């Protein structure tokens, strides 16, 4: 069976160096900024490891015949994509779509890369062999990989090799007989503090001279010289589960990754100083599509959560039957249904390449990437409109109910028909943690820029859409008439 939650937690005690609040912590399983997310991820492992969920969540490993997580499945057709999506949906529902870089995310990238080793073999067969072996190792041991694939925002007007320091952006500092030494920094290490391995590569365009940054390697999180500088931990600031029901459990944290002369053996190097392959690994393999197919499955769950919150608030306020409110609920539901439909359409419109690998529908995948950055903030504002001042007029903390006088007032004045005070407050605190808290603001920023700069995403969409089919319709329409047919009588 797959890894247990206990096994996952034990694997995190590896001497890793995670910096937060002015100090390095080496046990993220007990630190208040990370322990809630650790427990949530452990729950994902336990769910997949439960024999009752085996057929949905796992499949037999091609190398060991043991059950492994379907997030690692290399799809061979529409049925495989559907089975994979069903498992990913079940996993996302456990975290309500709020953990964007859980163990199942980079698993899709690894599966996509391993599906097309020929791309990596163009740099040398050993790199292709390394990729396949590492993928199989991670799959069969159900390991959690995070990634850092964007250089830090230092001076974006210059390529990596023209920066003041040649080792500001993560890359090769030294080549040795037994491996390579890496130095520099990379962002945005979402979930890195909670994972087993870091995949370090680059998804932004590189120029000639940037060969040192044109790599793809795997690094154990506990490796000497690897440092993780976490942003503020929202879970640590949460006063209780009741007051911050989402931030307290699902803050996967984001981080700056610093490589202080980190050694990587050759067997964990998949791309080495090769600009073409560093670029092609995202487009000539199904990795980018499989990774984003998972992300959009998760996003679909998140939108369902928002739709459900909106309905519950309307019901609580007694406005669910008002025509304007029904229209607002319909708008939210339409966006949720659109994403769900586009994710399903990626299966029906998949293409199978000459190697027998199924690629999710490109146009449908990039359509979601293009639209989500625009409509997600709008949906949050729509829910705010439904709530009005209700999400502001709330008790300061769950502890307020411990005072008899305060409790009596709250039970009288902060309640709705069918929603006693504690239940009304509980719902609105859940909504606030989704639309207005610091945790919520981070999620808005995440969804707006997850797929990259919006103009780049729109450009990719224009490349993926079948404009030939569309313009053919125009040509056929134009061919159907002329000056001689201008009269209508």
Secondary structure, DSSP 8 states (H G I E B T S, - for coil): ----HHHHHHHT-S--EEEETTEEES-TTTSTTTHHHHHHHHHHHHHHHSGGGHHHHEEE-TTT-SEEEGGG----SHHHHHHHHHHHHHHHHHTTT--TTSHHHHHHHHHHHHHTHHHHHTT-HHHHHHHHHHHHHHHHHT--EEEE-B--SS-TTS-GGGSSSTTSBSEEEEEETTEEEEEEEEB--TTGGG-SEEEE---S---TT-GGG-EEEEEETT-TTEEEEE---HHHH---TTTSTTHHHH----EEEEEEEEEEEGGGEEEES-HHHHHHHHHSSTHHHHHHHHHHHHHHHHHHHHHHHHHHHHHHHT-TTSHHHHHHHHHHHHHHHHHHHHHHHHHHT-EE-TTS-EE--HHHHHHHHHHHHHHHHHHHHHHHHHHGGGGTS--S-GGGGGSHHHHHHHHHHS-BTTB-HHHHHHHHHHHHHHHTSHHHHHHHHHHHHTTS-HHHHHHHHHHHS-HHHHHHHHHHHHHT--GGG----
